[in-house]
Amino acid sequence: MYIPKYFRVTDMDEIREFVQMNSFGTIVTTKQGKPIATHLPLQFNKEGDDYYITGHMAYGNPQWRTLETCEDILVMYQGPHAYISSSWYGHENVPTWNYQSVHVYGTASILNEEELQQDLIMLLQKYEKHRKNPVLWDKLFPQLLEKELKGIVGFKIKVQEIQASYKLSQNRNEEDYHNIVNKLSEEKDLNSQQMAEVMKKRVQHGK
């Protein structure tokens, strides 16, 4: 991913938080030289000194068969993004687009049934534990779980390289930056409003 120096992010705590908050990622592999992709909810965890991405896809999805044969797997995470009008600057310039994006490269292995079950337990915990009537693993019928497990394939990607780019108008002066935030807040588009909040938080945290 092309990343100008203004927008490069290397802080792993910051990247990990971003990935956890934007965990519906895109996995890209190749089959006979042709790129193929699947959009999936993913988990990002650290084991010792290494980071791993885990998830699962339908058994009927042919992409899972390419996971162990690809030398490099690309996983992409996307945050809010928004059009930035140059009319929001205090000087003449051209429009642009703000965004947050993380690309992760790694190699994959297929999970066995026990590993897949543990990953699903964690996934349900993440998205269900705060709900009034959480749907957790131990509350589901064993027959249903057995049937569902046969229809999916779990995988684990060992992270080898991370590229993170946050294009958030860091190269603009303070007056322009605050004006961009205000203008984005006034937009009807939800992505623009979310981008405004991201930019506000970065100022509050001194980044």
Buried (B, 14 or more C-beta within 10 A) or exposed (E): EEBEEEBEBEEEEBBBEBBBEBBEBBBBBBEEEEEBEBEBEBBBBEEEEEBBBBBBBEEEBEBBEBBEEBEEBBBBBEBBBBBBBEEBBEEEBEEBEBBBBBBBBBBBBBBEEEBBBBBBEEBBEEEBEEEEEEEEBEEEEEEEBEEEBEEBBBBBBBBEEBBBBBBBBBEBEEEBBBBBBEBBBEBEEEBBBBBBEBBBEBEEEEE
